[in-house]
Amino acid sequence: MLRDITIGQFFPGDSIIHRLDPRFKIVITLIYIVMLFSGGNYLCLIVGAVYTFGAILLSRIPVKMFWKSVKPLLPFLVITAVLNLLLMSSGEVLWKWKFLRITEDGLNTSVFMVIRIVLLIMGTSLLTYTTSPITLTDAIERLLSPLKKIKFPVHELAMMMSIALRFIPTLIEETDKIMSAQKARGAEIDTGSFAVRAKNLISILVPLFISAFRRADELATAMECRCYHGGEGRTRLRQLKSAPRDYIALAVTVLFLVGVIVLGRII
């Protein structure tokens, strides 16, 4: 199951989404998040869904990859849906048992929030799926470059974010290997009572933390051997340059945002 997790992975390609300037992709992603949370009705969500799936089709990445990015968060989605379903007391009562009740407003809010979160995950995953970690680091550093005037460690922050994204798939793979090894030794990870499984998680977490610290130490040593001293005097293999397609993509995203805001106020 862990092998199906695609968070932080990069899928090389030559689609129009891949060729967009990463700085514009970050700004577009932020506008996209604002767009999803600007509308409060289903018509606004439909507009957001059209934008999301249109971008996915243009990226030429299979839709199943985006579904894999949603699967790890299914427990969170279920909890969100149940809380909204049971805690909303306004509206017509559809079902009631003792102190528990499901109302029409609670059902609508629950479905609405789940759809919004799914679109949010799928849309934001497009950023890491179509942008390499190195390019993403350069883009974050360029966007935050004005903060250098106040001595803010922009390059170090961008590097840490990029390394964190890069090592998510690695740690997931390492976790899968550790779980397989512990199962071969007879550990009951997927079976037994909740207390037994929680106790057996220690046999996974301890080796995982040791492996993570070892990888961090090896990475620090490798960077020191290559005379890495931060962003000062650092050269780049590729220079970030904007193109007309970047401005068109930004304009289209802003139009969708304006459309969602207008629909949210009219309806």
Summary of the structure (lengths in Angstrom):
residues: 267
radius of gyration: 22.4
end to end distance: 42.0
largest distance: 68.3
contacts: 742
relative contact order: 0.16
helix: 72%
strand: 3%
